[in-house]
Every structure is written in C-alpha cells, then in structure tokens.
Amino acid sequence: MPDASTTVRTATCRCGALQARCVGEPVRVSVCHCLACQQRSGSAFAAQARWPEEDVTLSGDSRTWVRIADSGHRATYTFCPTCGSTIAYVIEGWPGVVAIPVGAFADPDFPAPRYSVYEHRKHDWAEIRGEDVRHSSDTRIPGKDGKLIP
C-alpha cells in the first residue's frame, strides 16, 4: 500500500471498464514512431510510460493480442473488449516492465517523454522537443538495462 506521498495514477480505457493503477513514477516515458505504434494509437506516433510490473494493477474485463515486433520479440497487448482501447502492453525485451499509453491517463500534466525512438519512421511534421530528449533512429530498442536489443 503506497504512503500518502507516493504518486498513484490511474489509466482507463475510453468506456472506463478497464483500468491500470500505477504506483510511483514511471521508469521511462517515451514516444515511438514505429508503424505498429502509429496503427495502435491511430496517430502519427504513440506515447507510453513504463512501470515495474509489481507497480501496475489491472482491473476489469480485458482481452490480449500478441504480435511479433520488429525486434523479433513478442509484444502482448491488453485491451478493453468493449471499446477496444489498449490499456497496457509488455514486450519480451523489457522483462518485468509494463507500458501504459500516456493518453489513457487523460492528464495534460503527465511527465514529458525523455526518449523518441524509431525516428526513421517519423512524420516530417512531427517534432519531439526538449533539451533532455534522446532521439534514435536505430531499429534496435534499448532494454531497461540501457543495452540495445537487436
């Protein structure tokens, strides 16, 4: 149980039936420009925040869908069967970490991304700004240990 000073954020699907309760601060906030994230988000890129799996609790009815990512790793998406919103996903290359789409928090004050990846797929008009943002066009992604995953 978090103490009063611990941040707790709740992400919900569009209909509110599926929730992700996230305790503490995310270990990474990033923007991905890969084509799969564009399709998942329905936008030119996707923003997501990652927490250790022990800090995320999902509640409500859900379904999962699995795909093989460009890296060759399995990506498992958890979504609401009523409204179709993805509320969480895990990637084999990030063991023990759960990604939550930033938009599911509906919080304009959510921490800004520090990473912008798959920029070789970025739309020319999209720009992720910030002096401390790391930009990458590498098709490999850094794992939670910082090492690149082929």
N, C-alpha and C positions, 0 to 999 in steps of 0.2 A: 504494500500500500504506500503510495507516494506521500511525502510530508507536504505541508502547506506551501513550501517554497518550490516544489517540483512542478515543472510545466507539464500539463496534460492537454493534449489536443485530440479532438475527435473529428475524423473524416467520415463523410456519409455519401452514399450513392444519391442519385437525383430524387428517388422516391422516399428515401430515408429508412428503408427496410434493412440495409446492410451498413454496419459501422465498423470503423477501425479506431480503437482507442490507443493513442501513442503517448508513452510516458517519457519525460525528459526531452532533451534537444536532439534533433536528428544528427546522425554522424556524417551525413553528406546530403547536400541539396544540389541537384544538377538539372541541366537541360540537355535533352538528347534530340538530335536532328535526324536520326536514322529513319528510314522509310517505315519500318514497323511501328515506331513510336508515333510517327505522323498519322498512320492509319488508326492506331489505338486511340489517340487523342482527338482525331478529327480536325487537327490543326497543323500548322507548319512545323511544330516541334512539340515536345512534351516535357513538362517539369515534374520532377519527382523528388521526394525526400526519403532517406533510408534510416531505419532504426534497427538496433539489435532485435532479433525475433522475440526475445523474452520481454521486450518493452512494448510489444504490439499485441492487442487482443481484438480479434474479430468477433462480431456478434451479428446474428441474423442469418436468414437463408442465403446460401451462395452456391455458385457453381464454379468449376475450374475449367480452364482450357490451357493446353500445353502446345508450345511451338519450339522449334529449334532455332536459336538465334544465329546471327552471322558468325559468332564466335564458335558455334558448334555446341554450345551449352543449352540445356533445356531451360525454358522460361515458362513458369506456371503462373497464370493469371487467375485471380479470384474476382468474380463479378456478380452483380445482382441479377437473378433470373427474371425479375420483373421489369426493371428499367434498363438493364444492360451495362450499367456503369462499372468500370473496373475500379476496385477499391484497394487492391493490393496485388503485388506480384513478387516472386522470388526468382532468382537466376542462379543456376548451379555455380557460376563463377564467383558469386558473392555468398558463400555459405554462412548461415546464421544471421542474415540481414534481410529485412522486408522493405520493399519500396512501396510508397504510398503516393499516388498522384497528388501534386500540390493543390490542384483545383478542387479536390474533394474536401479540402478543409474550408473552402469558401471564406478565406481570411486574407484580405489585402495587405495585412501586416506580417504575413509569413516571411521567414528569413529568405533573403535573396540567394539565388544559385551561386555557387563558387566554381562550378565546372560546366563547360559547354562542350559536348562531345559529338562525334560524327559530323563535324562541321563540313566535311566534303559533300554532305547531303543537304546542307543548309540552304534555305531560300536566300537569294541575293539580297532581299529587302530586310531579312531578319538580322538583328544585331543584339547580342547579349553583352551588356555593358557592365563595367566595374573594374576598378584597378586591380582587384584581387581575384578576378575570374581567370581560371586556367582554361585555355582553348586548345582543342585537339581535333585533328582530322585523322588521327590514327584509327584504323579499323579495329584495333585491339582496345579493350577497355581496361582501365586499372581496377584491380580487385581491391577488396577492403584493406589489404596489406600494402597497397600502392603499386604492386608489381603488375605489369601488363599481362593480360590474359590473351593468348593467341586466338 
